[in-house]
Amino acid sequence: MVNTTDPESGLQPLRGGGWLQGFNCQAVTSGDGLIMAVSVAANPTDAPTFVPMMQAAVTAAEKITAARSDTNDGDGGGGDRIGVLLADAGYFSEANITAPGPDRLIARGKARHLEHATRHTPASGPPPADAGPVEAMAHRLRTEEGIATYRKRSHIAETPFGHAKHNLRFRRFTGRGLTRARGEWSFHAAVHNIGKILTMVGGGGLPAVV
């Protein structure tokens, strides 16, 4: 089925049921609230965006680190790097678990299912030596350290979207087509980051990649 108003858009599932003609907007956010990478696609499936977004976030982190005089060791690197990437079940796949890049925790189910598994079948220590990538990830998320780290995802990932939708009333794009949508979403991320940085500097803090 093709939408005659905007043929580049696609049907997106809504939380709670139903569908919306539009685009699937993605963002990678750092622990201090900076948007590190964005993408817009018509495909409602999140998993294919994980690796490109991870790579974009790594590049952004490297550029931020190189520009920070307090952490630059003279070779354009050093300082902070991405520690752990946190992603919900929409990004789960063995390919995404095993792709080269930073350490990551990707949930296989909803947060409540992870909490239930942690309470009823807790784990400790490293995964068994014979565990495959999927089993190893499940093991890590049942450990006290793993679930404590993953709990941070909701606040880090959802706050920028809540700010955009509820505080800025950014609920729809003003134009049609992927190019226009990507431009608007990137512009929103830039404005978001400028506001964050000004707040941090004004409050005596500096942005840090975590």
N, C-alpha and C positions, 0 to 999 in steps of 0.2 A: 504494500500500500504506500503510495506517494502522496505527501501533503502538497497541494497545489499552491499554498501560500508561501511555504518555505520548504522546498524539496530537499534541502540539505539537513533539515532537522529530523528528529526521530521520536517515537513514542517512548516516554520515560515513566517507569513505575513510580507511584507515589506511596509514601509510608502510610499505612492504614488502608490501602486499597485504591484502585483507580489508576488512571493514566493521564499524562500531560504531554502535549506536543512540544518538544523543545530540545535541549541539549544536556548532556551529562558533564557537569563542571567538576573538576578535580583540583585539589590544592595539597601541597606538602607544607606543613607548618612546623617551625622549630619550637622548642620548649618555651622560649620567651615570646612567642606569638608572631614572629616574622613569617611571612609567606615566602617559602623558598622556591617553589615551582608551581606552575598552573598548567592546566590543559582543558580543552573543550572538545567533546566528540558527540556524534549523533548516536553512537553505540551505547546502549544503557548498561552494558556489562563493564564492571570496574577492572577486572583482572588484567586485561590487555594493557592497561595504562600503567601498571605498577613499575615495570622495569624502566620505561622511558622517563617516568616521573622521578624515580630513584636516581637515575643518572643525571637528570637536570638538577636535582637537589644537591647531589655531590659536587657538581660543577659550581653551583652557587655558593656552597659552603667553602670551597677552596678559594673562590674570589673574595669572599668576605674575610676569610682568615688572612689572605695575602695583603689585604688593604688595612688590616689592623696593626698599627705600629707597635702596640704593646705585646703582640704575640708573634710578629714576623721575625723569623730567625735568619733572614737574609737570603733565603733561597726560594722565596715565594710560597713556602709551605710552612709547616710547623703549626703550633697553636692548636686550636680546637678543631675537631672533625666531628662528623655525625657519629654519635654513639650507637644508638639502637633505633631502627625504624619500627614504628608501631602501625599495624594495618588491621582492619576488621576483616570479617569473613568474605566480603565481596572481592577481596584481592587474593584469596587463598587458591593456590595451585602449587604443585610440586615444582614447576618451572620457576615460579616466583620465589619459592623458598630457597632454591639452590642457585639462582642467578648470582653471578659475581657482584660484589658490592658490600656495603656495610652490614653489620649484624642486624637481625630483624626478628620481630615477633609478629606472626600473622595468625589470627584466630581462625579456627576451622568452623566455629559456630558462634552463636550470639553470646554476648557478655554473660548473660545469666547462666548459660550452659557451662561456660568456663568456670564461673564461681561455684556451680554445683559440683563440677568435677574436682575442683581444688578442695572442696570441703569433704567429699565422700571418697575420693581416690587420690589423695595428695601424693606428691612425688618429692624426692630430694636428690641432691647430687646431680652429676651429669647423666645424660640418657644412656641406656644400655649400649654396649659396643655394637650389638647386632641390629640396632634400631635404624630403620630407614629415615629419610628426611621428614616424612609426615609424622611418624611415630616420635621422632626426636623433638619435633616442634610441639606436639601434644604434651610430651613429658615436661618440657621447659615451662609450658603454661600452667602446669599443675604444681610447680614448685612455688614456694613462698616468694622468692625473688622474682620469678617470672610473672606471676599474676600481679604482684605489686607494681612492677614496671608497666604491665599492659594496662592497668587501671588508669594510668595517666593519659592514655590515648583519647578518651572521650573529651576531656577538657581541652587538650591541645588541638585536636582535629576539628571539633565541632564549634568552638568559640568563634573562629573567623567567619564561619557560615552564619551563625546566629547573629553576629554583629552586622553582616551584610544584609541579611533578610529583615531583621527586626529593628535595628537601630538606623540603618541607612535606607531602608525600604527598597533595597536592590533585589527585586523579585523577578524581573524580566529584562530581556535585552531590548534596546531601542531600535535595532535593525534586524535584517534577515541575513542568513547565510553564516557558514562557519567562520569565515574571515572576520566578519564584523563581530561575531560573538567572542572569538578569541581575543580580538583587540580590546573589547570592553572589559572582559574578565581580567586581562593582563593589566589594564589601566586601573581597575579597582584594586588589584593586588599591590600595585605601586603606591597608590594613595594610602592604602592600609598600612604599608610598611613605613611610609614617611611619617604618618601619625604616630606609629609605634616608636620609631626612633626618636622623634621629638619628645615624646613622653618619657622615654628612658633617659635621654640626655638631661631633660629638665628636672628629672627626679634624681639625678646623680648617678644613674646607671648607664651601662653600655650594652648593646646587643651582643649576645654570645650564642654561637651555634652549639647545640647539645645533641 
